[in-house]
């Protein structure tokens, strides 16, 4: 979930030097089901056969992430700000079941 972005400037020349996007990702750490699905993924890849759609869907259409399965955090994360600061906050009561790792990402 991308929450906000901003662009840095060189104050003297008003030259755009960089953009920043900040977002939050939730992960369910690898468990037995994840390890089983990864074993199928790895075996299919090793043998040069198509990975079953069910396995691809389990990994959100990509390669298995060692951090686990990314879980949608939209309902628990909201933008926050005042006159001097902005950012985001997480409503811990709305964190999806199974999320045990929350990753804060700044992307340049």
N, C-alpha and C positions, 0 to 999 in steps of 0.2 A: 504494500500500500504506500503510494507516494503521498507525502503529506504537504510538503512545500518545496519551493526552489527559490534560489536567489542568485544574482549575478554579482561577482566582485568587480570593482573598478579601480584603476590606477587614479588616485585623487587628483594628481597634477594634470593629467592629460585626458581624463574622463574616458579612458580606453578600457573596453571590456576585456578582462583578463581570465575570467573563469566562471563557470556556473556550478552550483551545488544543489543537489537534490538529496533530501533526507527521507528515509522511509523505515518502516518496521516490518520485520518478518517473524512469524512464529513457526516453530518446528516441534514436531513430535519425534523424539530421538528414536534411533533404530531399535526395533524389538524383534521378536521371533518372526512375525509376519514380514517385516522389512527384510530381514536376512534371507528368508525363503524366496521372496520376490527377487532380491538381488542375485541369488544363486541361479534362478531361472534366467534372469537378464544376462548374467555373465556367461552361462552355458550357451545360450542362443547366439550371443555375440561371438564367442570363441568358435562355435561350429559354423558360423556364417549363415544362420537361418534367421528369419524374421522373428522379432520378439513379439509374443502375443499381445494383442491390444489391451487386454486386462492388466498386464504387467506394465505396459507403457503408461496407461491411465493412472495406475497406482503411483508412478513416479512423475505425475503431472506432465507426461509427454517428453520428458528429458532423461538424462542419465541419473542414476542414483546419487544423491547428495549424501556424503558421509555424516552430515548434521541430522539427517532424517528426512521426514516428509514435511514440506512447507504447508502450513495451515493458514487459511484466510483469517486475518486479524481485524478486518474492517469494522466489526461491531464493537471492538474493545479499544480502538485507538481513535483519538480525535485531536484536531488542531487546538492549540492554545496560544494565547498571546495577550499582550498589554501594550502600552505606549512605548516600552523600551525593549521588549523581548518577544520572541515568538518561538514556538516549538510544538510539542505534542505531549499528550498525557495518555496513560493507559488505565482504563477502568479494570482493575484486577478481578472484579466480580463477573466481568464479561469475557475473560480470556477463554477461548474454546477449550473444551475438555481434551486432554491429551497433550496440550502444549506444555513442554517443559524447558524449552529454550526460546528466548526472545532475542532476536538480532536487530541491533540498531545500525543502519547503513547510511553512510554519507558517500554519495557518488559524485565524482567531479567530471 
